Amino acid sequence: MAADFQLGCTYNILQADVVVEPLERFRMVRDAGVFDYINWLPQPDQLKDAVSAAEKTGIPMLTGNYIHQLGRNDELLAERMQDAARADVKMLNVMLGTYAADGHELTDAEIIDTYIRTAEIGDSVGVALSFELHVDCWSEKYKRVTPIVQAVQARGVPFHFTVDYSHVIFKIDNPEQQEVSDVREDVEEGRIVLDPYEPGNLCEEWMALDAVHFAQFRPVIPNNPRNIWGTHPDGSRPRGIMYPFTKPAPGEWHSPWSPYKLDVCKEAFRKILRYHLTHETSPLQYVITEMIATSDYGMGAKFSLLEQNAACGQWIRDTWSQMKAMQAAGIPYQE
């Protein structure tokens, strides 16, 4: 039987104008009654209070996120690894930007070197490094992922890859967004498959690397509507990479909502769970729900992000339990 994973909730469960102390945020996640931990790497000035909150509530910080642009304060990669160790975070998920500070697109060699150097720093303080599949990061160019993972592995260094397949699903049926990933022609001609229901899709390809230690679940739909209630810091219009998991009340969401449209993102995550259940080589350790309040996602939403995350978390638990029961009963999987 496959090892169970730890299920966490994003820390980003409140709109920007709602300010709570770390202890209250941890209590909210604990009282949701679904999660094992909170996904959070606090800022240095929050670290003491966050560690105290984790101890008081019994909700640890096992994973955390850090966004980095290469060439700007690169010493922060080591510092944030050390902060993660102080918070008892076991895996730091790094979103490494597509472009360096001087404007050039990162080369494969730069990404590989950054991963290996940072992983070594993490090893020295007991924190595993993971790089994420994410928009505005090198991994948004999907064709780069497998070669880079394999290049790191070929050097004898384990690659930890965080898969958030919402960053693929929202581009289905969206040629404009496929252009951003340099895959429009490949998708149209069938060389790249985004849809998790179709054989040979990217989710299957990446799971087969046996590098997915961390998986994030954010509900999203093909050609997801833009978040018209959000704005980027520079005032520009955001994308849309989030869709309510349960039906919003009137006025709580900016677009029409239909439950059947969630089938694609559910299937992608079922595929991740099936792979873990049926492959002894699967290294999956951590799973989180990621309904967040930032601009491309849930900024301005009127529903409770915590309640939506809890509904996602319960679906993950129920789905995993059902899969394990089917396996134990010898019921074949329908792929």
N, C-alpha and C positions, 0 to 999 in steps of 0.2 A: 504494500500500500504506500502511495506517495506521501511524503511528509507534508503535514499541514503548514500553511503559511501564516504569518502574522498579518492581521487586517488593521489598517490605520485610516485615520481621517485627516484630510488637509487641515492645517491651522487656519487657512484663509476662509473662514466661514461667516465673516461679517463684512458688511459694506464699510467703506472707508470712513464714513462719518460716525460709525459706532465704535466707541473706544472702550475696551475692557482690559483689566489687568490680566496678566498671564494666568493667575490662579483661577479666575472666573472662566477663561477660555478652556482650560483643562477640565474644569468641572462640567462645562457644557458638553464636551466630547464624552467624558465619562458617563454622564447622566443620559446620553442618547442610548446607552445600553447595548451597543453593537460593536464597538471598536476595542481593539487591544492596545492601541497606541495612537499618538498624534505625530503627523509628519511635519517636522518643524526644526529648522536650524535658527535659533534666535540670533538677533543682532548682539554684538558684544555687550552693549549696555543693558540688554534684557536677560543675559545668560543666567545670572544669579537667581533672578525671580523665576525664570522658567524651570530651572533645576529644582528649586524649592517646590514649585507647583506640581512638577512630576512626582516628587516624593510624597507630597501630601495627598494626591489624588490616586496614586497608583497607575497613572497613565504615562508611560515613558515616551521619550522621543527616540524611536529606533531608526528612523530615516529623516533626512532633511534635504532641502533644496538650496542650491546656490547658482546664481547667474553670473557668468564671467565673459568679458571681452578680452581676448588675448592682446597683449601689448599695452594694456592699461592696468597698472598696479598688479602685476603678475605675482607679487609676493603674497597677495591675498589668498591665492590658492592654498598655500601652506598654512596661512593663518586661519583660514576657515576650516581646514582639516583639523587643526589643533582645537578650535572652538567646538567642533563636532565631538572630539574626544572628551572635552570637558563636560559636554551635555550628555554623554554616554550614548550618542548617536552611533549606530553600527554601520550605516551606509550613507554616504553623502552623494546625492544626485546632482551632478553638475550639468547645467545647460550652457554649453559653450557656443558663443555666438558665431554666426556665419562669417562675419567679417572681423578682421583685426582692427585695432584702434587707428591704424593708418589708412584704412579703407580697403585693403586688399582682401579677397576671399581666401580663407584659410586653405592651405594645401593639405593633402593627405599626410605628408611628412610632419607638418606642424601639429596636426591633430593627434597622430600616433605618438609623437614625442611628448606632447603635453599630457596625454593619458598615462604613458609609462612613468614620467617623472612624478606626476601627482599621485599615482597609485603607490609609488615607492614611499612618498611622504606619508600617505595614509597608512601603509603597512607599519611604518615606524611608530605610529600613535594608536594603532588598533582600529582604524576606520577604513572600511572598504570604499573604493571610488566607483561610481557608476556614471556613465554618460547617457543622456536622454534623447529619445526620439521626440523632437519638439520643433515647432515653427520658429523661424528666426535663428535657428541653430544650424550647424553644418549638416545635421542629420535630416533636415528638411529636403535635402537633395538625396532622395531615397537610394539612388543607385550607388552612393558612396558607402552606405552602411556596411554591407557584407564584406567588401574588400578591406575596409579599415578594421573591422572586428577580427577578421582572419589574419591580417598583418600583425596585429598586436599578439594574437594567440601564437602565431608562428615564432615570435620572439620569446616564447615561454612564459608570457604574462597573461593571467586570466583576464578576460574582458567582461566587465559587468555592464549590461545594457538595460536601460530602463525603457520599457515599451509602453507608451500611451498611444494607442491606435486611433484615438479620436483625431490625432493630428494627420491621419491618413483619410479617415472616413469622411470628413467634411469636404474633402476634395473630390469625392466621387460625384460624377455628373457636374463638375465645376471646372471647365477647361481653363478659365482664367487662373484659378489656384493651382492647377496642374502645371501651368507654365512656370510658376514660381519654383516648383520642384524639378523643373526640367524633365518632366515625364509625359507631357501632353501627347506627343507623337507616339511614344512607347505605349501609352494606354490605348490610344485609338487603334493601334496596330496589334494590340494583344501581347506585346513583349513584357509589359509590366501590368500586373493585376492588383487592383486596390481592394476590390470587393471580397470580403472574407468568405462569402458563399461560393466563390469561384475557385476551382483548383489552381494551384500555383501562385496563390496570392502572397503579398509581402508578409503578412502575419505568419503564415506557415514558414516562409523562408527564414525569417528572423528567429522564430522559436527553434528551428532546426539547428541554429548555431550553438545551442545550449549555453547561451550567454545571458539569458533573461533572468536575472536575480530579483528584479523589481518590476512590477506591473501596476499601472495606474488606470483607473476606470473613470472616464468622464462620459456621460451620455451625450451623444451628438448624432446628427443625421446627415445623409448625403446632401451636398449642396446646402449646408446649414444656413439659415438666415443670419445676416449680419446682426451684431448687437447694436441696434440703433440707439440704445440708452447709454452706451459707453463712449468714451473718448480717450485717445492716447494722450500722454502728457503734452505732446506738441500740438494737440487739437485735431489731429487727423482722425479719419474714420477707421474704427477697428474692424477686424474680421469677425466671424461668428463660429466659435468652436465649442459650443455648449448648448444643450437642449434639455428642458425640464424632464426629469425621470418620472415624476408623478404629475397629474393634471393640475396646472395652476388655476387658481380662482380668477374670475374676471378682473382684468386690470393688473394682474401680477406679472404678466409676460407680454412682450411687444408683438408677438407673432402667433398665428394659429397653431394649435397643438393637436397632434394625433398620435395615439400610443403605438400604432403599428409601425410608424416610422423609426422607432427605436430598435427594431429587429436586427438591423445591420450591426449596430454597436454591441448589442447583446451577443450576437453570434461571434463577433471578433473576440470578445472576452471569454465566451465559452470555449473557443478554440485554444486560447491560452491555458485555461484550466484543464481541458482535455489532454493537452500535450503534457502538462505537468503530471497528471494522473497516470498516464500511460507510458511515460518515458523515465526510466530510472536516472537518466543523465540530466534531467531537467533540474536546474539549480534554483528555481523560484523560491524565494524566502519571504518577500514582502509584497503586499498588495495594499493600495490605498484608493480611496474615493477622492475625486478631484473636482467637485463643483465649487468654483471659486469666484471671487468678487472683482476680478480684474477685467480690463477693458474688452478683450476678445471673448470673454466668457460671460460672467454673471453680473458685471457692474450695472447697477441700477435696477436689478431685479427686485420685485416686491415680495416674493415668496421667501420662506426661510431656507437659506442654503444649508444649514445644519440638518433640517428635516429631510431635505432632498439627499444629502450625503448619507444620512441614516437609512433612507429607503434603498439607496444603491448598495450600501453595506449589507443590509439584510438580504437583498437579492443575491449578492455574491455568496453569502453564507448558505442560503437555501440551495443555490445551484451547485455549489461544491458538495454539500451533504448528499444531494440527490445523485450526483455523479459517483460518489464513493459507494453509496448504497447499491447503485446499479452494477458497479464493478464487483462488489462483494456477492451479489446475487447471480453473477454470470450473464447479465443481460448485455447483449452486444450494443455497441455504440452506432448510432446512425450519423454518418458524416455527410 
